Structure formats: C-alpha cells, structure tokens
Amino acid sequence: MTTSHRNLIVSIFPERVHCDAVGNLVKPFGGIWTHLAISGDDAHRLLDTGKSLLTSIERDPSAIDRDMFSRAVLNSVPAPGDNDRFLIISPTTCPLDLVRDDTGNWGDRAIFSHLDAADAPSAHTFEKALRPRCVSLGTYLLLCPMAMDRSLARHLQDIVIVATKLESALPVEISLQPPYERARASFTREDVSWLHVDTHGTSTSIMLGPSRDSRQIADSTDLPEHIPVPLVILVGCQLTSGAASIGSAVLERGPTSIWGPCVTFSSLSLAGSDDSQILWYDRFFRSLLHGHDVGESLLLARQSLTTGSALKFTWLILGSSLLSFGVKPDGVCQETH
C-alpha cells in the first residue's frame, strides 16, 4: 500500500460508543490509516438511505436514483481521489462504492472494503482487514452446486469460459453439482487460493447441493468452523449483505477477503451480455495474477465495464482489500506498504 494515497476508515454507527471502540482499534495503525466516526442522526441518515438504495436496485437496477444516498454521504464523508482506499464499518451494508458526485462514480476511482458488524469488530478481524497479506498462489476452485436457470449450456457460460482460460496460469478445478458434503468440504481445502461459489442463496442461507431441498441448504451454523481459503467469492443473492450474512460468517471463520453481490435481483448480469461478464471476471482474475491486490483488482474490473450498469458497484469486498497472491516463479510474496 503506497502512502501517497489516502487511507480512511469510516465507522458508521448510531451509537457513538461503537465508533469510539473502532477509534481505539485504529490507534496502532494511526500512521497509515485515518479514522472518521459518523454517529447519531448522520449515521441513521447514511444507513437508512443506503438501505433504501439497495432496495431500489433489487426492484429495478436500470432505473435507480442514487442522488439521495450520494448527498447524504457527501455531507459526511470527503470525496475520494484516485486509488484512495476506504474501509467502511457499519451494522448494515453502507455501499459507499455506489456514491456518485460531479466527478463520477466513487467505485470507479477508489478502493472500498467493508466490515458489517453489529458493533465494533473484533481486534483480530480488524487487524486482518488492515494489514497487507500476500500468500502463495494455489488452486482456483469454481464450485457450482446447482444447475443454472439459463438455456445456455453450462460449459458456454461466462464463469466457466474464464476458468478454463486460466488453466495455463494456475491449477483450476471446476466442480459442477457436487454432493452437499463435497461442496461443504471445499471450504476447508488448504490448497485452494480462490474459492468461487456460484449458487442460489439469501443473506442467511446458501445452497450447497444440486437441489433446493432443505437438506442441501446451509446456514452459518452448518459451515465449517475453520476456513483456510484466503479469498472466497460468493455469487448469490445477498450472500454478502449485512452483519448476519453468510459472507460475514465465512469471513469470521478464516478467509482474509470475501467478494460478492450484496443485493437480490433476478439476474446477476453486470452489463447485459455474456461478453461483458467474461470481461469482468477475466479482468479481476488477470489483475490478481499480475500482482494486484483484491481491492485494486476489483477497481480495474469495474473500470473495464465502461458502459456497465450500477450493478457493478453492488459487488463488495468484505474484510481486506489488501490481499494479494505470489505470482513469481519462486512463489515469494512481497508485501506492499
């Protein structure tokens, strides 16, 4: 992480005591990160307008109005410059990635990550979100527990096409409709660097079997207690939305970063075409392979969709934006500061 860019922690809690607790956690990082506390009525305003915005996206992503939420944020949070890095800590999802001002979309120029917590996060979770971490590059496992509700054959769909293109750069496994127990066990594999789960779900449940039978659906108590995979990508409705979400539960069990959409909508298409979807995923993964961290890679993927809808800004990072992977022949990781 370079020091030429601003690094801002934004805590948003109606109760001031939770912001103060975050402030205490920031102290060891005071030379790198600055804390901005938002509480009381201002916090209520940001959280309420953020919730309303996400609800409107679920109704019709093509016709959303971001002005009310953007004005509320601009009254409390300084606008970011290019490649500034933000960590937002709040009890419900507050998607600063979606703010738009006179210069453009915040999510197109700055790096955002989130910790959704009912109160101040644990010291371990907080430190994990702020310290750069580089791990050796292992397997990319694309886990597809259920058949997709599309007429296009699975092997012709965007994520499978991207995965097969990556086989020359790292070990790739594609698991289509595995049994529930094998899907669950995927979370415990120590050889996997990227676990990409493409499935149905809600904020509190995830489908891990090839049917919607209740025995194929897991809640947070059904997930493994220890998840050693550093990066987990959860693609399913609301899987990364809020402190009680599956995404937040997975993060607490070991991963450094979680990435996925925080809203429910009928299609996870980002820009209305499979070609654009392929570009999105390919840019994200190729950026990781070129040494960019997760936050930089998501930013580059967003910037690659010049005509994409606002849905690209609802794909959020939970936890650390500073996770990167060793891509040199010797596998040596260089931490950035």
N, C-alpha and C positions, 0 to 999 in steps of 0.2 A: 504494500500500500504506500503510495507516494504521499509526502507531506505537503505537496503543493496544492492539493485539493482539500476542500472542507469535509470533515467527518463529523456528523451530527447525530446524536441520539435524541429522539423525540419521545418523551413519555407522555401519554395522554390518558389521564385518569380523573374522573370527577372528584375522587378523594385525594387531597393533597398529600396525605401520608404515604400513598403508594409512589407518587413522584419523588418524594423525599428519599424513600428507600432506594429507588433507582439511582438517585443522585449519589448515595453512599457507594453503590456498586461501581459508579463511573470513576471514582477518585483514583484508583490505581492506573486508569487509562487517560488521566487528565491531560497528558502531554500530546495525545493523539486525537482523542475524541472530546467533543463539547456537548454538554447536556442542556437540552431545552425542555423545561417542565411546563405542561399545559394541564390545568386543573379547573375545577368549578364549572361555571357556565360555559366557558370556552371549550372545555373538554366535552361537555354534553353536546354542544353545537357540532363539533367535529365528528363525534361518534354517531350522532343522530343523522346528520346529513350524509355521512359515509354509508350508513346502513340503508338509507333511502336510495342512494345512488346504486348500490349493488342490487337492490330490489328492482329498480327500473331497468337495469341491464338484463335481469332474468326475464322481464316481460318482453322487452324488445331491444336488443343490443344496437340495432341500426338507428334508433330514434331517441337515444338517451340525451339528457341535458345535464352537462357536468358543471354548469355555471354556479349553482348554489353551493355545492360542495367545494368547488375551487375558491369561491370568495371566502368561505369560512376558513379554509386552510391558509389562504394568502393573508388573512388578518392576524394569523397566529404564528406562521412558520415562514422564515426567509426563503425566497425562491432559490433553488439550487443553480449552480453553474455547471458547466460540462464536466461530467465524470465525478462530481461530488458524490459522497457516499452517506446514506442515511440508514439508521436502524430505528424502526418505529415500534414502540412497546405500548400495547393497549389491550383492554379486556375483550374488545370485539375488533374485527378487521377494520382498519382505517387506511384505505388504499391511496396513500399519497402519490403512488405511481400514476393514478388517474387524473391528477390535477392538470389543468390547462390554463396557461396565462398568455400574455401578449407575445411571448417568445415561442410558445408552442407547448408540447406535452412534456411534463416533468419526467415521465417514464421513458421518453426518447433521449434524454440528455443526462440523467443522473442514475445512480445505482441505489436501489432500495432493498432492504430486507426487513422482516417483521418477526416479532415475538408476541404472540397473542397469549396473554396471561391474565387471570382474574385479579392478581395483584402483582407486586414486583416479582420478576422471575428469580429462580434460584441462582446463587452465585456461580454454580458450575455451568448452567445453561447460558448465563450472561457472558461469562468469560469465553465459552466456546464460540459464541456469536461474534466476538470482537477480535480474537487472536487469529492471525493468518495461519492456515494449516495447509500443508502440501503432503499428499500421500501418493504412494506408488500406484501406477495405473494397472488395474486388473481387468476383470471381465465386465462387459456390458450385457446385462440380462434384461431382455424385453419380455415381460410377463403379461400375457393376455388371457385372463381367466375365462372370459366369456366370448361368445360369437358376437361380432359387431352387427348392429342393426342397419346394415347397408347392403345394397345389391352388389357392390364391388367386391370381388374375391379378396380374401384376407391378404394374400401374398402381393396384391397390387395396391394395397393401401399405404398411405404416407409413411407411417412409422416403420413398417416392415421394409419398405424400399430403402429408407435411410439406414436402418440397422444393417442390412446386407451390404450396403456401400461402405460401411465402417469396418468390415471384416479384415481389410488389409492393414488397419491401424491398431487394432486391439482384438482380443478374443470376444466374440459375440455369440450369445445364445438367445434363441427365440423359443419361448415356451407357450404354445397355443392350447388353451383349455385344459390345463393340467388338473389332476385331482386336488381337492381342497388342501389336504395336508402337504402336498408337494408345493403348492403355491405359498402356503404359510411358511414352509421351511426356507423359501427363497430369501426371506428377510434375515435369516441367520447365517447366510453364507459369507465366509470371511474372504473368499477370493473375488467377490463382486465389488466393483467400484461404483458402478451406476446401476441401480435397480429401477427400472421403468415399468410401472404398473398401469396398464390401460384397462379400465374396468368401469362398472357402474358403482354408485355409492351415494351416500348422503354425508352430512357433516360428521355423523356419529357411527356410520357403518360402511363397510367396504365389501364388495362381492369378490370372493376368492375362489369360487367354484364355477363350473360351467353352466349353472342354472341359478334361477332366483329363489330356489328353495332356501328356507331359513337356515338350514344346516350348512349352506355354502356362503353365508354372510357373516362377517366378523365385526365385532365392536372392539373398542380399545382393550377390553379385558381379555380378548381372545388372541391378541397379538403377542409375539414373543417378548419376553422381559428384556432381552438384550439383542439389539440390532446393530451389528458391526459395520453395515454398509454405510460409507460416508455420504453418498448422495442418493436420495430416494426421490423419484419423480412420480407423483400421484396424479393420474389423469382420471378424474371422475367428479361428478357434481359436488361442490362444496367440501371436498376432502381436505382442503387446507383453509377452511373458514372458521375462525374463532378459537378461543381457548379450549373448548371442549371437542375440537375436531379430531378426526383420525390423524391428520397431519401433525397437530401439536402433540398428540400422544406418541406418534412414531418418533418425533424429534426428541422427546424426553428419554427414549429408550436407547439412544446412542448415536444416530446419524448427526453429522455436522450441518447438513443442509437438506431441506425439503423444498421441492418446487412443484407447483401445480396451480390449477384454477380455483378461485375462491367463490365462484358463483354457480348456480344451477341454470342451465339453459339447454335447449333441445339439441343443439349441436355444438361441439367444441371447436368447430371450424374458426380459424382466426381471420381468414380473409376471403372465404367463399370459394376456394378452389384447392384441389389436392396438390397442385403445383406449388401454391403458396405455403401450404402446410409442410411440404417437403423442404422448401427453402428455410422455413422457420426452424425445424428440428435440425436440419443439416448445419445451419449456421451456428446453432447453440453447441452442438457436439464438436464440430470442427474447431470452434473457438477454444473449447476445453482442451482439445488435442494440441492446440498451438500455445498452450501455457497460460491462457487467460483464466482468471478465477470465475466462479459461478456467477457472481454479480456482473462482471464485465461481459460474460458470455450471454447472459440474458439481455443486457443492454444492446449488444451487437445483433442479437436475433430480432429484437424489437425494431432496431433501425433498418434491418433488411426488408421489413414489410412497409414500404413507403406508402402503399395505398390500403393497408390493412385497417380493420375496424378497431374500435376501442377495446375489443375483447382481448387484444394482446396485452393490455395493461392490467387485466384481471388475473394474469398468471403471476403469482407472487412467490418470492423466496421466503421461507420460514427458517429462522436460525441465521447461519453465517452466509454472507455474500463473499467471504474471503477464502473459501475452499478452492484449492487447485490440485492438479494431478501431475505427477512426474512423467514427462513425455520424452526425456532424453534417453539415448541408448543405455546409459548406465543406471537409469531409474532413479537418479539422485534428484531430490526435490530441493528447490531453492525458495525459501520463504521470502516474501516481499514485504517491505515495510514502508 
